[in-house]
Amino acid sequence: MSMTSRKAKPFNRTVSGLVFSLLISATSAAAEQPLRYIFEPVARNVQDAGSAKTARPFVCSVPIAPLVDMSKLFSFYKPSHTQSEVDPAAMKAFAKRLWPTGAVTKKMLEMMETALDAPGQSRNAGNCIIRQARIWADANALLGGVEDNDPLGHRQAVLAGGWTIISFSNAYAVAEKVAPPASSVDAPIKAWFAKLSDMIVAEFTPVPREPKYAWLDGNSNHRYWAAAAVGLIAVHLQDRKRFNWSMDILKSALDEVPADGGLPRELARGGRSLKYQNFAMDAIAILVRLADVNNIALNADQEKKLQSAAGFAATMYLHPDLLEKRTGYRQDVEPGMIAWIDVLSPHFRSRDPEFAKQLNVIAQPLRPMTDTFIALPTTRLIGDGGAE
């Protein structure tokens, strides 16, 4: 045997091994289903076939200019042990500073609803969503100066980015269906999504803090919203690592729910305890919905605790006086605070139909519900099956 043939053997074995490993990897990837979004955007059926021809064409309005500078943010709460007493002057300044985030969320919701429900206008509205997203992506919106904050300002910057990107994510999920963007347009938007996701994960990866900022860590609505944002972005990116990070937080959150379902961190918020219990449920509902549509099962104890948390939030919404006695603070009731019921309705209908019916009785008078905070028409896109 020649020296050449003897040397070729190890090389051939290496190539064969590489090919085999690639085949195994490809088989594994094929077996792993694509990540699915929390809703399937389906345009509403139009009874009048001629209405599409006579409808005025949808025209994009002037885009909302991107908010880039997130430096030196601040709390709008007065110093107190509940961290829930609003300082009116600070709130006014905060709202003015972050005005573009609210404006773009409102605009995204309007364009989503047009894309879903206006006869013959889906593609135009979808293109407008994509155009708005591309403008913010090109500017690296919500990412500038984030590190130029104290720990509290940093948290505010990251949360504002997280909530806003959920709105973009929901709208983009609709736009991708009705007006699929070219890869040259899609790529920079997805890259921006990834940057925001990385910022959120970094914020909620514990680091040593001064004692006065220790409350920023641990499970609370902040962390649940972070997981919701990263989980939704993970679907757009088809990124299992990000998705699994969000699912780990969901399971950790449910593991810590007390027997009565009241979330301790949220019930420590004084007169805003009812608001924050339900606000936390909004984020948890999104995470559960993500888990369900992607075949991630909760264990029996987590299912029980999820129902406890949902039951507590719904009961206190109906009977705020009970929570007032518990906390010692008057509670404000807002109808929109239970939009999470629609997001969780499919889950409970398949696991505890009787409990689902009880929630439906509460939600039905308020339908159709929309979570305007994150541009999510909950009844329209998720909870329609719960209406009876």
N, C-alpha and C positions, 0 to 999 in steps of 0.2 A: 504493500500500500504506500502510495506516495505521501510525502510530507503535506502536500496541498490537501489531499483528501482527509488526512488525519486532522488537520486544522479546521476543515469545513464542518466536521461533525458537531463540535460544540456550538458553532454559529447556527447550524440548522436547528439544533435543539432549542437554542434561544429564540429563534424566529417562531418555531412551532409553539413554544410556551407562550410567547407574546400573542400570537394569533388566538390560541386557546383562551387566554385571559380576556382578550377583547371580545371573543364570542360570548363568554360567560357574562361579561359586563353588559353587553348589548342585550342578552336575554333577560338579565335582571332589570335593566332599564325599561325593556318592553313590558315586563310584568308589572312594573310600578305605574299606576294610573296617573294621568295628568291631574294636577291640583285643580279643583273646581271652585268657582266663586260662590258667594252666599246667595246669589239669585241668578236666574236665567232670564235675561231681558227679552220679553216677547211683546211685540207691538200689539195693541188692542185691536180686536176685529172691528172693522168699520162697516156698518150696516148700509150706509148710502154710498154705493160704488162711485157715484159722480162727485162726491164731496172732495175727493182727492184732486180732481181736475179744477174745481172752482176755488179751492183754498188758496189764500194768499201765500206766496213763497216765504219761507222762513229766512230771514236775513240776520247774519251775525251782528250783534251790537258791538260797540267799541269795547275791546277787551279790557278787563280789569288789570291795571298796571301791577306788576309783581312786587310783593314785599320782600326785600332782600335783607335789610338790616335788622337783625334780631338782638342787637347788643343792648346792654344796660336795661333789661326789662325788670319789672317790679311787681309786687303783689298789690292787689286792690283790697285786701283785707286789713282791718285794724289789728294791731298786736293783741292777741287774746289766746286763751288756752283752747278755744274752739276753732281758731283760725277761720272764722266764718262771719265775722261782723264786717260788712262792706263799708269801706270808706268812700263816700260818694265822689269826692274830688279825684281820688286815685282811680276809681272805676271809670270816670269820664276820661281821664288821661289815658288809661289803658285801652279803652275802646277806640279812642282816636288813633292811638299808635298802631293798633292791630286792625284798623278798619278794613284794609284790603282783604284780610282773611275771611271776614264775614261777608263782604261784598262778593267775593269770588265763589263762596259756598252757595250763596243765594242764586247767583248766575248759573252755576253748575246745575242746581236743582231745576231751575226753569228750563234749561236746555235738555236735561234728561226727560222731563215730563213731555216736552214737545217731541223729542225723538221717539218716545214710547206711545204717545196718544194722538198726535196731530196727523191727520190723513196726508200721506204723501210727503211729509216733512222730515222723516227720520234721517235720511242721509244728510240733508242740509244741517240739521241740528247736531248730528254726530260730528260732522266736520268742524262745526263751531267749538264743540267741546275739545276736539283734538287741537285746534288752533290755540285755544286758551291755555291748554296744558303745555303746548310747545313753547309758548311765550314765557311761562313761568319756569319751565325746565331750562331754557336757554339762559335765563338770568340767574340760575342756581338759587331760585327763590327760597326763602325760609332758612337759608344756610349761612348767611353772612353775619359775622360778629357773634356767633353763638357762644364762643369761648370768652367773650368780653362781658361776662356776667358773674355775679356771685352765685353760690349754689342755688339759691331760690330763683334768681333771674334765669339761670341756666335751665332749671326745670320748667319755668314758664315758657321759655323759648322752644324747648323740645316738645312740650305738650301742644303748644299752638301749632307747631309744625305737624305733629301727629294728627291732630283733629282735622287740620286743613287737608292733609294728604289723604285722609279717609274720604273726604268729599270728592277730591280729584279721582281717587280710585274707583268710587262708586260710579261716577259719571263716565270714566274711561271704560269701565266694564260694559256700559251701554254702547258707547261710541264704537268700540271694537267690533261689536256685533252688527250695527246698522251702517257703519261707514269704515270698514277695515282700513287702517292707515298703511301707507307704504313703509317698508322697513327703515328707510332713511328718516322718516318722521317718528316712527315708533321707538327706535333705538335711543335717541337722546331723552325721550320722556321716561323710558324704563331706567335709563342710567340715573336720572334725577330721583326717581322712586327709590332706587338702591341706595343712593347717598343719604336720603332722609331716613331710610330704614336703618342704615348703619349708625346714624346719629342717635336714633331712638334706642337701639340695642346697647350702645355704649353708655347712655345715660342710666339705663336700668341694669347695668352690670355693676354690682356693689363695689365701692371703693371706700377707703377710710375717710370719715367726715368729722368735722368739728361736732361736738355733742349737740350744739343748738340746731344742727341740720340733720340729726340722726333720724328725725321723723320722715325724711324724704325716702327712706328705704323701707323695705317690707311691702307686704301686699296691701293695696288700697286701689281706689278707682284709677289713680295715676298709672299704676302698673298694668291694670287690666286694659286701659285704653292704649298703652304702649304696645301690648301684645296684639290687640285688635288691629292696630295700624300695620304692624309688621306682618301679621298673618295675611291680611288682605293684599299687601304689597307682594308677599311671597307667591300668591297665586298669579299675579301679573308676571312675575319673574320666573315662575315655575321653579322655585328655590325651596327644596325640602329642608335645608338647614334652618332657614328663617322660619318656615312653617312650624317645624318641630319646636323651635324656641317659643313660639306663641302658644303652642299646645301645652308645653311644660308649665307655663304661667297659668293657663286655664286650670290645669289639674291641681296645681299648688293652691290656687285661689279657692277651689271647691273643697280641697282637703281641710282648709282652715275655717270653713263656715261653721259657726256654732249651731247647736241643735235647734234653736228657735229661728234660725235664718237671718237674724240681725247682724249686719256686718260691723264689727266693733269700730273700725277706723272711721266709717261713715256715720255711725251713730254718736260719735264724739264731736260732731260738727254743729252742735247747738241747734239753733233755729233752722238750719239747713240740712238737718239729718235726713228728713224724708227725701229731699231733693237728691242728696248724695247717695242714699241707699238705691234709689231708682237710677241715678246716673251710673253707678257701678253696674247695675243690672243691664243697662244699655250695652256696655262693653262686654260683659260676660255673655250676653245673648248672642252677640256677633261671634264670639269665640266658639260657643256651643254650635251655632249654625255652621261655622267653618268645619268643626269637627264632624258634624253629621254628614255634610255633603261630601266629605273626604274619607268617610268610613273609619273615623277615629272614635272608638267606643270609650265611654266613661265606665268606671266600675260601679258596683251597686251602691257603695257608700257615697260616691260622688253624685250619682243620680239622686239619691235621697237628699243630699245637701243642696243640690241645685233647686230641687222642688221646695225645700225649706226657705231658701233665700228668695225665690220667686213668690212663694206664698206670703212671706213676711212683708215684702214690698207691696204686694197687692192689697193685703189686709190694712196696712198702715195708710195706703192711699185712700181706701174707703173710710177708715176710722182714724184720722190723724190725731184725735183726742187721746187715743191709746199711746201713741208715741210722745205726745206732749206730756203725759203723766210720767212716762219713763225718762224723758230727757230733761224735763223742767222748762222746756222752751216751746213757744207757739210755732207750729209748722205751717208753711205755705203749701197749698195744693195747686198743681198746674196740670191740666189734662194731658198735655204733651209728654209728661214725665213717664207715662206707661206705654210708650210706643214699643218698648222691648217685648211686650206681650205678643205682638204680631211676629216678631223675629223668633220667639221660642214656641209659638203655636204648633208648627209642624213637629217639633221634638216631643212635646207633651201629648199631642194627639196620637202618636205612635206608641207611647210608653204608658201614659195614664190618661185615657180619654176623659174620665170624669173630672180630673183636675183641669184638663184643657177646657172643658165646658165651663167650669167655674171662672177661669180667666176670661173666656170669651164673653160671658155675661157682663164683665166689667168693661171690656174693650169695645163691645159692639156699639154702644151709643156714641162713641167717639170716632168711629170709622167713617171714611178712610183716614188713617193716621199717617203722618209723615214726621220723621225725625229731621227737622230742618237744620239742626246743629251740624249734621254730617251728610246732608243731601241724600237722605234715604227714604223714599216712599215705602214705608214698611208694609202697609196693607197691600198696596199695589203690586209690590215685587215679591213679597214673602208670605204675608198673612192672609191672603184672599181666601184660602181654603178654610180659614177658621170662622168665617162669617156664616151664620146659620139663620 
